[in-house]
Each structure stands twice: as C-alpha cells, then as structure tokens.
C-alpha cells in the first residue's frame, strides 16, 4: 500500500479495510505480520487487510495523524471508524473488530 493507491484501495473499497501503519524498524510491527496474514486469509470475504509503511508514505501517515507503530485503523465506506495502537494477539484483534465486521 502506498500514498498513491490509498484512495483507490482503502477509501473506495467495498469491504471494510484494516490498515496497519507500520515501519521496517518496528519490532512489534514485525511481530504482527503472521497475525495479519492469518486474519487476511480467514476474513478475506469480510475484511481487506493492508499495510502502509509510514516512512515511505508520509502523506497518508500525516493525514491520519499516526504517531505510534503499529497503529491499526479500520476504514468503512471511506471513513475511519476505529483506531487501535500496539501489537495484539489475533483473538483480541478479532474481538476488537467484531463491531465493524
């Protein structure tokens, strides 16, 4: 995911989108990679999961005032509807997403 395709891939998505604002230097972000891969596979019909590198995509990062990594934002119908900060287990992430799925 990049600044250039954020509008098309996230804001215009038919499905809710979970965006992880991440960075290569962030250990908790790396810890979330297998969790997000599993979530994306299990929920592919209900949820789109993408990652945005904050260092390579400052426009989107600044537009949503992301200061900590990982930050997770859920977008539904082009609007941010939920924000969460910090690594978490898949079970907890699913619980937190239950109201938007």
Secondary structure, DSSP 8 states (H G I E B T S, - for coil): --HHHHIIIIIT-SSEEEEEEE-TT-HHHHHHHHHHHHHHHHTTTTEEEEEEETTT-HHHHHHTT--SSSEEEEEETTEEEEEEES---HHHHHHHHTTT-
